[in-house]
Amino acid sequence: MTVNEIYDKWMSLHPLNEGDQHRLSMKFTVEYNYNSNHIEGNTLTYGQTELLLLFGKVVGEAEVRDIQEMTASNVGLKMMTEEAMLKDVPLTQNFIRILHKTLLREDYTVFRNLPCGQTTSYVIHAGQYKTRPNSVITRYGDRFEYASPEETPALMSDLVDWYNEAETKGDLSPVELAALFHYRYIRIHPFEDGNGRIARLMVNYILARHGWPMIVVRSRKKSEYLDALHQSDKIVGDAPSAGSHATLIQIRHFLAYFTELVKTEISNDILFLTEHNENVWWYDGERVSFRSLSTGKMLRLMLLNPAATLEELSTEARINVSALKKQLKLLTDKGYVRRMEKNGNWHVMIIPTC
């Protein structure tokens, strides 16, 4: 199926009932924030992210900065979603800078150890374009330079003006618009930090603005994401100005990757809402089918009664306690369930289809 055919199938499910809207929203909130931040090195687990964002709880060992970063990410997601609904308001550089300030919260200093043994430092500015050059050492070992601080304001002005004009013309589909904006933005890399997170927010801003479901770039597939960008970089060339004005033909590798990503994400949303099987569950965008009916029964009791004892779970699942403990260990090892340290209650992170 083409991406447009999958989109039409998605739209045929609308209007969604309130329950489905809520389930999908909660699922997306956790999955988007966890993956977008995990790609950049945030150490919170999927379960910690869910408890933090949905219940305001912090469990286990966690860096304060990672907690603050994840919380700010969710605020940015809400801000972006609200802005995307204002379809008569054009995109502005100011909105992108405000979004960046929301994610980073405040200026902070980064310290780096030099090969000579000395330490250097520089300030990351929240909501302001970069004041020093930035580059990246790719996975292939070469250094890739982004736009200079001097070039950045003009290139960002070009990017926003192009987007607003292209949106008005309507020659590009929302998927093409989002992919091209993402690529051009990344080649500018206008901020000293947080560019990847902003790019992924802006992709969803564009999709949501045009009535498409928002998508998640999965951290477990980070290499595919980076490879698609790299393949397009080889065609576009090294010059930042060329990258910031790249065409769809030039970024065809990234466009193909992004189109498949959108197809997969929408297809999974459809499956999540339409498949009604007590033994099928979802975890971080993946469909999990349990062979044993006892697993689903046990998980459902945990959801209904987080304080359920092993004996109660054993009775519900119709297996002995020894077999139950083995299943619990497997579920815990995979991150599907967790037993809370303070009260011993169960926290189920895997989501039922019905």
BALOBA-1460 file (C-alpha; in Angstrom, 3 decimals):
// residues 354
<rec num="1" residu="m" x="0.000" y="0.000" z="0.000"/>
<rec num="2" residu="t" x="1.105" y="3.560" z="-0.670"/>
<rec num="3" residu="v" x="1.429" y="6.088" z="2.119"/>
<rec num="4" residu="n" x="-1.707" y="7.867" z="0.867"/>
<rec num="5" residu="e" x="-3.705" y="4.627" z="0.851"/>
<rec num="6" residu="i" x="-2.645" y="3.917" z="4.434"/>
<rec num="7" residu="y" x="-3.589" y="7.465" z="5.391"/>
<rec num="8" residu="d" x="-7.026" y="7.014" z="3.799"/>
<rec num="9" residu="k" x="-7.474" y="3.799" z="5.779"/>
<rec num="10" residu="w" x="-6.542" y="5.703" z="8.945"/>
<rec num="11" residu="m" x="-9.064" y="8.449" z="8.180"/>
<rec num="12" residu="s" x="-11.790" y="5.836" z="7.616"/>
<rec num="13" residu="l" x="-11.604" y="5.086" z="11.357"/>
<rec num="14" residu="h" x="-12.570" y="8.657" z="12.232"/>
<rec num="15" residu="p" x="-14.073" y="10.118" z="14.242"/>
<rec num="16" residu="l" x="-12.340" y="8.156" z="17.010"/>
<rec num="17" residu="n" x="-14.269" y="7.602" z="20.203"/>
<rec num="18" residu="e" x="-13.032" y="9.285" z="23.370"/>
<rec num="19" residu="g" x="-11.535" y="6.089" z="24.774"/>
<rec num="20" residu="d" x="-9.471" y="5.348" z="21.665"/>
<rec num="21" residu="q" x="-8.288" y="8.956" z="21.465"/>
<rec num="22" residu="h" x="-7.124" y="8.808" z="25.069"/>
<rec num="23" residu="r" x="-5.329" y="5.464" z="24.662"/>
<rec num="24" residu="l" x="-3.571" y="6.630" z="21.518"/>
<rec num="25" residu="s" x="-2.597" y="9.961" z="23.083"/>
<rec num="26" residu="m" x="-1.117" y="8.375" z="26.213"/>
<rec num="27" residu="k" x="0.745" y="5.810" z="24.109"/>
<rec num="28" residu="f" x="2.195" y="8.485" z="21.828"/>
<rec num="29" residu="t" x="3.163" y="10.788" z="24.698"/>
<rec num="30" residu="v" x="5.375" y="8.148" z="26.296"/>
<rec num="31" residu="e" x="6.770" y="6.683" z="23.090"/>
<rec num="32" residu="y" x="7.609" y="10.011" z="21.453"/>
<rec num="33" residu="n" x="9.311" y="11.585" z="24.463"/>
<rec num="34" residu="y" x="11.197" y="8.426" z="25.407"/>
<rec num="35" residu="n" x="12.557" y="7.783" z="21.909"/>
<rec num="36" residu="s" x="13.363" y="11.342" z="20.862"/>
<rec num="37" residu="n" x="15.353" y="11.920" z="24.041"/>
<rec num="38" residu="h" x="16.875" y="8.435" z="24.177"/>
<rec num="39" residu="i" x="18.356" y="9.009" z="20.707"/>
<rec num="40" residu="e" x="20.257" y="11.950" z="22.209"/>
<rec num="41" residu="g" x="21.526" y="10.029" z="25.238"/>
<rec num="42" residu="n" x="18.839" y="10.471" z="27.903"/>
<rec num="43" residu="t" x="19.191" y="7.537" z="30.322"/>
<rec num="44" residu="l" x="15.625" y="7.245" z="31.644"/>
<rec num="45" residu="t" x="14.115" y="3.859" z="30.883"/>
<rec num="46" residu="y" x="10.814" y="3.447" z="29.082"/>
<rec num="47" residu="g" x="9.127" y="2.589" z="32.391"/>
<rec num="48" residu="q" x="10.654" y="5.572" z="34.188"/>
<rec num="49" residu="t" x="9.487" y="7.826" z="31.343"/>
<rec num="50" residu="e" x="5.926" y="6.512" z="31.568"/>
<rec num="51" residu="l" x="5.733" y="6.964" z="35.344"/>
<rec num="52" residu="l" x="7.214" y="10.457" z="35.118"/>
<rec num="53" residu="l" x="5.025" y="11.779" z="32.302"/>
<rec num="54" residu="l" x="1.724" y="10.070" z="33.107"/>
<rec num="55" residu="f" x="1.846" y="9.867" z="36.896"/>
<rec num="56" residu="g" x="4.479" y="12.435" z="37.949"/>
<rec num="57" residu="k" x="6.539" y="9.802" z="39.767"/>
<rec num="58" residu="v" x="10.288" y="9.277" z="39.741"/>
<rec num="59" residu="v" x="11.423" y="5.725" z="40.517"/>
<rec num="60" residu="g" x="14.829" y="4.111" z="40.604"/>
<rec num="61" residu="e" x="18.133" y="5.819" z="39.961"/>
<rec num="62" residu="a" x="17.967" y="8.749" z="37.561"/>
<rec num="63" residu="e" x="19.999" y="11.854" z="36.775"/>
<rec num="64" residu="v" x="18.208" y="15.073" z="37.709"/>
<rec num="65" residu="r" x="19.105" y="16.536" z="34.337"/>
<rec num="66" residu="d" x="17.515" y="13.588" z="32.492"/>
<rec num="67" residu="i" x="14.305" y="14.007" z="34.497"/>
<rec num="68" residu="q" x="14.180" y="17.735" z="33.784"/>
<rec num="69" residu="e" x="14.958" y="17.133" z="30.119"/>
<rec num="70" residu="m" x="12.151" y="14.578" z="29.750"/>
<rec num="71" residu="t" x="9.644" y="16.815" z="31.512"/>
<rec num="72" residu="a" x="10.603" y="19.784" z="29.334"/>
<rec num="73" residu="s" x="10.323" y="17.592" z="26.237"/>
<rec num="74" residu="n" x="6.713" y="16.816" z="27.080"/>
<rec num="75" residu="v" x="5.955" y="20.515" z="27.578"/>
<rec num="76" residu="g" x="7.495" y="21.171" z="24.170"/>
<rec num="77" residu="l" x="5.398" y="18.409" z="22.621"/>
<rec num="78" residu="k" x="2.202" y="19.942" z="24.002"/>
<rec num="79" residu="m" x="3.256" y="23.420" z="22.843"/>
<rec num="80" residu="m" x="4.018" y="22.159" z="19.356"/>
<rec num="81" residu="t" x="0.712" y="20.287" z="19.119"/>
<rec num="82" residu="e" x="-1.263" y="23.375" z="20.154"/>
<rec num="83" residu="e" x="0.627" y="25.547" z="17.653"/>
<rec num="84" residu="a" x="0.011" y="23.048" z="14.850"/>
<rec num="85" residu="m" x="-3.732" y="23.473" z="15.351"/>
<rec num="86" residu="l" x="-3.463" y="27.196" z="14.501"/>
<rec num="87" residu="k" x="-3.584" y="26.551" z="10.777"/>
<rec num="88" residu="d" x="-4.074" y="30.206" z="9.848"/>
<rec num="89" residu="v" x="-0.864" y="31.203" z="11.649"/>
<rec num="90" residu="p" x="2.292" y="30.819" z="9.539"/>
<rec num="91" residu="l" x="5.460" y="29.262" z="10.886"/>
<rec num="92" residu="t" x="7.938" y="31.745" z="12.363"/>
<rec num="93" residu="q" x="11.546" y="31.622" z="13.497"/>
<rec num="94" residu="n" x="10.354" y="32.970" z="16.828"/>
<rec num="95" residu="f" x="8.222" y="29.878" z="17.428"/>
<rec num="96" residu="i" x="11.190" y="27.604" z="16.716"/>
<rec num="97" residu="r" x="13.353" y="29.596" z="19.130"/>
<rec num="98" residu="i" x="10.645" y="29.497" z="21.832"/>
<rec num="99" residu="l" x="10.331" y="25.738" z="21.321"/>
<rec num="100" residu="h" x="14.093" y="25.417" z="21.747"/>
<rec num="101" residu="k" x="14.067" y="27.491" z="24.928"/>
<rec num="102" residu="t" x="11.279" y="25.276" z="26.268"/>
<rec num="103" residu="l" x="13.336" y="22.133" z="25.661"/>
<rec num="104" residu="l" x="16.615" y="23.449" z="27.094"/>
<rec num="105" residu="r" x="14.953" y="25.558" z="29.840"/>
<rec num="106" residu="e" x="18.005" y="27.751" z="30.511"/>
<rec num="107" residu="d" x="21.572" y="28.488" z="29.446"/>
<rec num="108" residu="y" x="24.189" y="26.073" z="30.737"/>
<rec num="109" residu="t" x="27.934" y="25.580" z="30.506"/>
<rec num="110" residu="v" x="29.573" y="22.579" z="28.863"/>
<rec num="111" residu="f" x="33.098" y="21.533" z="29.850"/>
<rec num="112" residu="r" x="35.376" y="19.607" z="27.493"/>
<rec num="113" residu="n" x="38.756" y="17.967" z="28.130"/>
<rec num="114" residu="l" x="41.286" y="18.797" z="25.393"/>
<rec num="115" residu="p" x="43.888" y="16.265" z="24.136"/>
<rec num="116" residu="c" x="46.604" y="18.381" z="25.760"/>
<rec num="117" residu="g" x="45.039" y="17.815" z="29.167"/>
<rec num="118" residu="q" x="43.520" y="21.272" z="29.550"/>
<rec num="119" residu="t" x="39.808" y="21.927" z="30.027"/>
<rec num="120" residu="t" x="37.757" y="24.275" z="27.907"/>
<rec num="121" residu="s" x="34.164" y="25.413" z="28.319"/>
<rec num="122" residu="y" x="31.418" y="27.140" z="26.382"/>
<rec num="123" residu="v" x="27.828" y="28.223" z="27.019"/>
<rec num="124" residu="i" x="24.800" y="26.560" z="25.432"/>
<rec num="125" residu="h" x="22.201" y="29.256" z="24.804"/>
<rec num="126" residu="a" x="18.536" y="28.317" z="25.203"/>
<rec num="127" residu="g" x="16.344" y="29.848" z="22.523"/>
<rec num="128" residu="q" x="19.202" y="31.569" z="20.697"/>
<rec num="129" residu="y" x="20.972" y="30.611" z="17.509"/>
<rec num="130" residu="k" x="24.517" y="29.315" z="17.894"/>
<rec num="131" residu="t" x="27.418" y="31.650" z="18.568"/>
<rec num="132" residu="r" x="30.161" y="29.123" z="17.774"/>
<rec num="133" residu="p" x="30.637" y="26.672" z="14.887"/>
<rec num="134" residu="n" x="29.243" y="23.168" z="15.338"/>
<rec num="135" residu="s" x="30.094" y="19.921" z="13.608"/>
<rec num="136" residu="v" x="29.759" y="16.191" z="14.115"/>
<rec num="137" residu="i" x="32.067" y="13.231" z="13.742"/>
<rec num="138" residu="t" x="29.994" y="10.782" z="11.719"/>
<rec num="139" residu="r" x="29.888" y="7.051" z="12.361"/>
<rec num="140" residu="y" x="32.196" y="6.764" z="9.344"/>
<rec num="141" residu="g" x="34.878" y="8.829" z="11.080"/>
<rec num="142" residu="d" x="34.721" y="12.028" z="9.029"/>
<rec num="143" residu="r" x="33.932" y="15.499" z="10.371"/>
<rec num="144" residu="f" x="30.749" y="17.097" z="9.008"/>
<rec num="145" residu="e" x="30.409" y="20.875" z="9.333"/>
<rec num="146" residu="y" x="27.050" y="22.617" z="9.719"/>
<rec num="147" residu="a" x="26.208" y="26.232" z="8.880"/>
<rec num="148" residu="s" x="28.411" y="28.841" z="10.539"/>
<rec num="149" residu="p" x="26.961" y="31.189" z="13.183"/>
<rec num="150" residu="e" x="27.197" y="34.004" z="10.613"/>
<rec num="151" residu="e" x="25.234" y="32.054" z="7.981"/>
<rec num="152" residu="t" x="22.572" y="30.695" z="10.328"/>
<rec num="153" residu="p" x="20.091" y="33.629" z="10.656"/>
<rec num="154" residu="a" x="19.802" y="34.066" z="6.874"/>
<rec num="155" residu="l" x="19.520" y="30.333" z="6.210"/>
<rec num="156" residu="m" x="16.833" y="29.960" z="8.881"/>
<rec num="157" residu="s" x="14.960" y="32.875" z="7.353"/>
<rec num="158" residu="d" x="15.162" y="31.133" z="3.958"/>
<rec num="159" residu="l" x="13.940" y="27.862" z="5.501"/>
<rec num="160" residu="v" x="10.888" y="29.369" z="7.188"/>
<rec num="161" residu="d" x="9.997" y="31.500" z="4.163"/>
<rec num="162" residu="w" x="10.314" y="28.463" z="1.891"/>
<rec num="163" residu="y" x="8.121" y="26.357" z="4.168"/>
<rec num="164" residu="n" x="5.315" y="28.927" z="4.371"/>
<rec num="165" residu="e" x="5.390" y="29.437" z="0.603"/>
<rec num="166" residu="a" x="5.497" y="25.700" z="-0.145"/>
<rec num="167" residu="e" x="2.618" y="25.066" z="2.245"/>
<rec num="168" residu="t" x="0.529" y="27.738" z="0.536"/>
<rec num="169" residu="k" x="1.295" y="26.402" z="-2.945"/>
<rec num="170" residu="g" x="0.382" y="22.846" z="-1.951"/>
<rec num="171" residu="d" x="2.614" y="21.185" z="-4.558"/>
<rec num="172" residu="l" x="4.268" y="18.981" z="-1.931"/>
<rec num="173" residu="s" x="2.455" y="16.425" z="0.201"/>
<rec num="174" residu="p" x="2.665" y="16.771" z="4.001"/>
<rec num="175" residu="v" x="5.094" y="13.823" z="4.079"/>
<rec num="176" residu="e" x="7.343" y="15.467" z="1.472"/>
<rec num="177" residu="l" x="7.143" y="18.820" z="3.285"/>
<rec num="178" residu="a" x="8.064" y="17.252" z="6.621"/>
<rec num="179" residu="a" x="10.970" y="15.232" z="5.192"/>
<rec num="180" residu="l" x="12.445" y="18.151" z="3.286"/>
<rec num="181" residu="f" x="12.061" y="20.547" z="6.217"/>
<rec num="182" residu="h" x="13.761" y="18.043" z="8.523"/>
<rec num="183" residu="y" x="16.707" y="17.555" z="6.181"/>
<rec num="184" residu="r" x="17.222" y="21.252" z="5.449"/>
<rec num="185" residu="y" x="16.931" y="22.145" z="9.135"/>
<rec num="186" residu="i" x="19.464" y="19.500" z="10.205"/>
<rec num="187" residu="r" x="21.953" y="20.769" z="7.637"/>
<rec num="188" residu="i" x="21.739" y="24.228" z="9.220"/>
<rec num="189" residu="h" x="21.898" y="22.942" z="12.816"/>
<rec num="190" residu="p" x="20.966" y="26.406" z="14.077"/>
<rec num="191" residu="f" x="21.375" y="25.767" z="17.803"/>
<rec num="192" residu="e" x="24.330" y="24.617" z="19.874"/>
<rec num="193" residu="d" x="22.320" y="21.698" z="21.273"/>
<rec num="194" residu="g" x="18.870" y="20.143" z="20.829"/>
<rec num="195" residu="n" x="18.734" y="20.277" z="17.028"/>
<rec num="196" residu="g" x="17.650" y="16.660" z="16.611"/>
<rec num="197" residu="r" x="14.844" y="17.044" z="19.125"/>
<rec num="198" residu="i" x="13.636" y="20.243" z="17.421"/>
<rec num="199" residu="a" x="13.767" y="18.575" z="13.994"/>
<rec num="200" residu="r" x="11.591" y="15.691" z="15.189"/>
<rec num="201" residu="l" x="9.123" y="18.068" z="16.836"/>
<rec num="202" residu="m" x="8.888" y="20.115" z="13.637"/>
<rec num="203" residu="v" x="8.243" y="16.994" z="11.558"/>
<rec num="204" residu="n" x="5.219" y="16.299" z="13.733"/>
<rec num="205" residu="y" x="4.193" y="19.951" z="13.668"/>
<rec num="206" residu="i" x="3.970" y="19.711" z="9.881"/>
<rec num="207" residu="l" x="2.148" y="16.363" z="9.855"/>
<rec num="208" residu="a" x="-0.353" y="17.416" z="12.546"/>
<rec num="209" residu="r" x="-0.921" y="20.757" z="10.845"/>
<rec num="210" residu="h" x="-2.143" y="18.873" z="7.785"/>
<rec num="211" residu="g" x="-4.281" y="16.347" z="9.631"/>
<rec num="212" residu="w" x="-1.792" y="13.448" z="9.579"/>
<rec num="213" residu="p" x="-1.042" y="11.377" z="12.677"/>
<rec num="214" residu="m" x="2.233" y="12.185" z="14.422"/>
<rec num="215" residu="i" x="5.089" y="9.688" z="14.256"/>
<rec num="216" residu="v" x="7.959" y="8.402" z="16.392"/>
<rec num="217" residu="v" x="11.560" y="7.948" z="15.255"/>
<rec num="218" residu="r" x="12.480" y="4.860" z="17.306"/>
<rec num="219" residu="s" x="15.810" y="4.976" z="19.122"/>
<rec num="220" residu="r" x="16.336" y="1.255" z="18.474"/>
<rec num="221" residu="k" x="16.383" y="2.134" z="14.755"/>
<rec num="222" residu="k" x="18.657" y="5.148" z="15.112"/>
<rec num="223" residu="s" x="21.186" y="3.722" z="12.661"/>
<rec num="224" residu="e" x="18.579" y="3.600" z="9.869"/>
<rec num="225" residu="y" x="17.676" y="7.225" z="10.575"/>
<rec num="226" residu="l" x="21.295" y="8.405" z="10.472"/>
<rec num="227" residu="d" x="22.152" y="6.289" z="7.432"/>
<rec num="228" residu="a" x="19.279" y="7.826" z="5.447"/>
<rec num="229" residu="l" x="20.541" y="11.307" z="6.283"/>
<rec num="230" residu="h" x="24.102" y="10.316" z="5.430"/>
<rec num="231" residu="q" x="23.148" y="8.858" z="2.046"/>
<rec num="232" residu="s" x="21.427" y="12.121" z="1.168"/>
<rec num="233" residu="d" x="24.410" y="14.140" z="2.438"/>
<rec num="234" residu="k" x="26.637" y="12.334" z="-0.066"/>
<rec num="235" residu="i" x="24.387" y="13.466" z="-2.917"/>
<rec num="236" residu="v" x="23.768" y="17.019" z="-1.684"/>
<rec num="237" residu="g" x="27.406" y="17.748" z="-0.842"/>
<rec num="238" residu="d" x="29.225" y="19.240" z="2.133"/>
<rec num="239" residu="a" x="28.349" y="22.927" z="1.739"/>
<rec num="240" residu="p" x="25.799" y="23.996" z="4.396"/>
<rec num="241" residu="s" x="24.119" y="26.365" z="1.938"/>
<rec num="242" residu="a" x="23.584" y="23.452" z="-0.462"/>
<rec num="243" residu="g" x="22.140" y="21.334" z="2.328"/>
<rec num="244" residu="s" x="19.799" y="24.059" z="3.509"/>
<rec num="245" residu="h" x="18.402" y="24.416" z="-0.026"/>
<rec num="246" residu="a" x="18.385" y="20.721" z="-0.958"/>
<rec num="247" residu="t" x="15.687" y="19.380" z="-3.284"/>
<rec num="248" residu="l" x="13.459" y="16.331" z="-2.932"/>
<rec num="249" residu="i" x="15.399" y="14.570" z="-5.677"/>
<rec num="250" residu="q" x="18.656" y="15.130" z="-3.805"/>
<rec num="251" residu="i" x="17.281" y="13.782" z="-0.514"/>
<rec num="252" residu="r" x="15.522" y="10.826" z="-2.122"/>
<rec num="253" residu="h" x="17.191" y="8.369" z="0.281"/>
<rec num="254" residu="f" x="15.928" y="10.251" z="3.318"/>
<rec num="255" residu="l" x="12.504" y="10.766" z="1.723"/>
<rec num="256" residu="a" x="12.210" y="7.011" z="1.053"/>
<rec num="257" residu="y" x="13.208" y="6.250" z="4.651"/>
<rec num="258" residu="f" x="10.802" y="8.840" z="6.036"/>
<rec num="259" residu="t" x="7.898" y="7.677" z="3.864"/>
<rec num="260" residu="e" x="8.360" y="4.093" z="5.065"/>
<rec num="261" residu="l" x="8.541" y="5.357" z="8.654"/>
<rec num="262" residu="v" x="5.238" y="7.205" z="8.267"/>
<rec num="263" residu="k" x="3.640" y="4.131" z="6.658"/>
<rec num="264" residu="t" x="4.813" y="1.892" z="9.496"/>
<rec num="265" residu="e" x="3.727" y="4.266" z="12.253"/>
<rec num="266" residu="i" x="0.240" y="4.821" z="10.816"/>
<rec num="267" residu="s" x="-0.213" y="1.108" z="10.101"/>
<rec num="268" residu="n" x="0.666" y="0.321" z="13.707"/>
<rec num="269" residu="d" x="-1.776" y="2.953" z="14.960"/>
<rec num="270" residu="i" x="-4.513" y="1.335" z="12.870"/>
<rec num="271" residu="l" x="-3.630" y="-2.121" z="14.179"/>
<rec num="272" residu="f" x="-3.501" y="-0.846" z="17.760"/>
<rec num="273" residu="l" x="-7.034" y="0.513" z="17.504"/>
<rec num="274" residu="t" x="-8.669" y="-2.218" z="15.446"/>
<rec num="275" residu="e" x="-7.144" y="-5.500" z="16.623"/>
<rec num="276" residu="h" x="-9.094" y="-6.973" z="19.528"/>
<rec num="277" residu="n" x="-7.132" y="-9.910" z="20.839"/>
<rec num="278" residu="e" x="-6.673" y="-10.486" z="24.555"/>
<rec num="279" residu="n" x="-3.269" y="-12.040" z="23.978"/>
<rec num="280" residu="v" x="-1.873" y="-9.185" z="21.862"/>
<rec num="281" residu="w" x="-0.215" y="-6.225" z="23.589"/>
<rec num="282" residu="w" x="1.960" y="-3.270" z="22.514"/>
<rec num="283" residu="y" x="5.268" y="-2.048" z="23.897"/>
<rec num="284" residu="d" x="7.172" y="0.966" z="22.519"/>
<rec num="285" residu="g" x="5.635" y="0.666" z="19.072"/>
<rec num="286" residu="e" x="6.016" y="-3.090" z="18.786"/>
<rec num="287" residu="r" x="3.231" y="-5.675" z="18.680"/>
<rec num="288" residu="v" x="3.760" y="-8.406" z="21.278"/>
<rec num="289" residu="s" x="1.771" y="-11.639" z="20.976"/>
<rec num="290" residu="f" x="1.917" y="-14.011" z="23.950"/>
<rec num="291" residu="r" x="1.627" y="-17.723" z="23.317"/>
<rec num="292" residu="s" x="0.118" y="-18.504" z="26.695"/>
<rec num="293" residu="l" x="-3.331" y="-17.229" z="27.631"/>
<rec num="294" residu="s" x="-2.150" y="-17.153" z="31.235"/>
<rec num="295" residu="t" x="0.195" y="-14.203" z="30.481"/>
<rec num="296" residu="g" x="-2.595" y="-11.949" z="29.282"/>
<rec num="297" residu="k" x="-4.805" y="-12.871" z="32.235"/>
<rec num="298" residu="m" x="-2.000" y="-12.138" z="34.677"/>
<rec num="299" residu="l" x="-1.211" y="-8.760" z="33.099"/>
<rec num="300" residu="r" x="-4.870" y="-7.723" z="33.088"/>
<rec num="301" residu="l" x="-5.207" y="-8.481" z="36.782"/>
<rec num="302" residu="m" x="-2.101" y="-6.379" z="37.448"/>
<rec num="303" residu="l" x="-3.722" y="-3.505" z="35.566"/>
<rec num="304" residu="l" x="-7.018" y="-3.827" z="37.433"/>
<rec num="305" residu="n" x="-5.426" y="-4.533" z="40.800"/>
<rec num="306" residu="p" x="-1.802" y="-3.285" z="41.080"/>
<rec num="307" residu="a" x="-1.667" y="-4.673" z="44.631"/>
<rec num="308" residu="a" x="-2.445" y="-8.237" z="43.486"/>
<rec num="309" residu="t" x="-0.491" y="-10.906" z="45.368"/>
<rec num="310" residu="l" x="1.381" y="-13.774" z="43.758"/>
<rec num="311" residu="e" x="-1.333" y="-16.133" z="44.960"/>
<rec num="312" residu="e" x="-4.045" y="-14.012" z="43.341"/>
<rec num="313" residu="l" x="-2.098" y="-13.824" z="40.098"/>
<rec num="314" residu="s" x="-1.521" y="-17.578" z="40.190"/>
<rec num="315" residu="t" x="-5.232" y="-18.222" z="40.630"/>
<rec num="316" residu="e" x="-6.196" y="-15.821" z="37.837"/>
<rec num="317" residu="a" x="-3.636" y="-17.240" z="35.406"/>
<rec num="318" residu="r" x="-4.420" y="-20.838" z="36.467"/>
<rec num="319" residu="i" x="-0.753" y="-21.749" z="36.876"/>
<rec num="320" residu="n" x="1.231" y="-22.615" z="39.992"/>
<rec num="321" residu="v" x="3.322" y="-19.993" z="41.801"/>
<rec num="322" residu="s" x="6.608" y="-21.468" z="40.554"/>
<rec num="323" residu="a" x="5.536" y="-21.153" z="36.910"/>
<rec num="324" residu="l" x="4.137" y="-17.711" z="37.665"/>
<rec num="325" residu="k" x="7.487" y="-16.496" z="39.015"/>
<rec num="326" residu="k" x="9.221" y="-17.645" z="35.832"/>
<rec num="327" residu="q" x="6.752" y="-15.701" z="33.700"/>
<rec num="328" residu="l" x="7.127" y="-12.640" z="35.909"/>
<rec num="329" residu="k" x="10.899" y="-12.745" z="35.542"/>
<rec num="330" residu="l" x="10.601" y="-12.863" z="31.750"/>
<rec num="331" residu="l" x="8.135" y="-9.960" z="31.749"/>
<rec num="332" residu="t" x="10.343" y="-7.952" z="34.112"/>
<rec num="333" residu="d" x="13.521" y="-8.630" z="32.141"/>
<rec num="334" residu="k" x="11.855" y="-7.341" z="28.976"/>
<rec num="335" residu="g" x="10.685" y="-4.207" z="30.781"/>
<rec num="336" residu="y" x="6.995" y="-5.029" z="30.419"/>
<rec num="337" residu="v" x="6.239" y="-4.946" z="34.167"/>
<rec num="338" residu="r" x="7.906" y="-3.594" z="37.281"/>
<rec num="339" residu="r" x="7.224" y="-4.061" z="40.961"/>
<rec num="340" residu="m" x="7.332" y="-0.770" z="42.839"/>
<rec num="341" residu="e" x="9.835" y="-0.661" z="45.680"/>
<rec num="342" residu="k" x="7.775" y="1.432" z="48.124"/>
<rec num="343" residu="n" x="4.466" y="-0.432" z="48.172"/>
<rec num="344" residu="g" x="5.104" y="-3.595" z="46.158"/>
<rec num="345" residu="n" x="2.428" y="-2.681" z="43.606"/>
<rec num="346" residu="w" x="2.715" y="-3.753" z="39.993"/>
<rec num="347" residu="h" x="3.364" y="-1.232" z="37.241"/>
<rec num="348" residu="v" x="2.413" y="-2.580" z="33.816"/>
<rec num="349" residu="m" x="4.119" y="-0.792" z="30.916"/>
<rec num="350" residu="i" x="2.856" y="-3.015" z="28.107"/>
<rec num="351" residu="i" x="-0.470" y="-1.883" z="26.611"/>
<rec num="352" residu="p" x="-3.444" y="-4.161" z="25.815"/>
<rec num="353" residu="t" x="-5.246" y="-3.900" z="22.476"/>
<rec num="354" residu="c" x="-8.628" y="-4.159" z="24.145"/>
